[in-house]
Amino acid sequence: MSDTPPAKRPPIALVPGSRVRVRSAGPDEQAIDSTGLFRGLVSIGGDNSLALELDGTGGDEKGRIRLVPVPAILAVDILEAAKPEEEKRSDSNQAPGYFR
């Protein structure tokens, strides 16, 4: 048995700009494969969807935005992970308000 500790892996995060392949439920018990850039989550009428900018593979129109409802998702493959942007906070630019 080896005494070397396992290599640390960064946590998995699906962030906008990541290249993904999403397999989702489609009509007639067939799956729909969508490949492209993850643009974020969209809420429509209280239901969340993944927004994907399609890359044209599989005959889909390149640049089209596809919304995939979260309950319809069967699998998400992260092909290229984008680095998460650090949250930018700048309190000095805000006008003074009620809370200081």
Secondary structure in CASP SS format (residue, H / E / C, confidence):
PFRMAT SS
TARGET T0000
AUTHOR 0000-0000-0000
METHOD secondary structure of the structure
MODEL  1
M C 1.00
S C 1.00
D C 1.00
T C 1.00
P C 1.00
P C 1.00
A C 1.00
K C 1.00
R C 1.00
P C 1.00
P C 1.00
I C 1.00
A C 1.00
L C 1.00
V C 1.00
P C 1.00
G C 1.00
S C 1.00
R E 1.00
V E 1.00
R E 1.00
V E 1.00
R E 1.00
S E 1.00
A E 1.00
G C 1.00
P H 1.00
D H 1.00
E H 1.00
Q C 1.00
A E 1.00
I E 1.00
D E 1.00
S E 1.00
T E 1.00
G E 1.00
L E 1.00
F E 1.00
R E 1.00
G E 1.00
L E 1.00
V E 1.00
S E 1.00
I E 1.00
G C 1.00
G C 1.00
D E 1.00
N E 1.00
S E 1.00
L E 1.00
A E 1.00
L E 1.00
E E 1.00
L E 1.00
D C 1.00
G C 1.00
T H 1.00
G H 1.00
G H 1.00
D C 1.00
E C 1.00
K C 1.00
G C 1.00
R C 1.00
I E 1.00
R E 1.00
L E 1.00
V E 1.00
P E 1.00
V H 1.00
P H 1.00
A H 1.00
I E 1.00
L E 1.00
A E 1.00
V E 1.00
D E 1.00
I E 1.00
L E 1.00
E E 1.00
A C 1.00
A C 1.00
K C 1.00
P C 1.00
E C 1.00
E C 1.00
E C 1.00
K C 1.00
R C 1.00
S C 1.00
D H 1.00
S H 1.00
N H 1.00
Q C 1.00
A C 1.00
P C 1.00
G C 1.00
Y C 1.00
F C 1.00
R C 1.00
END
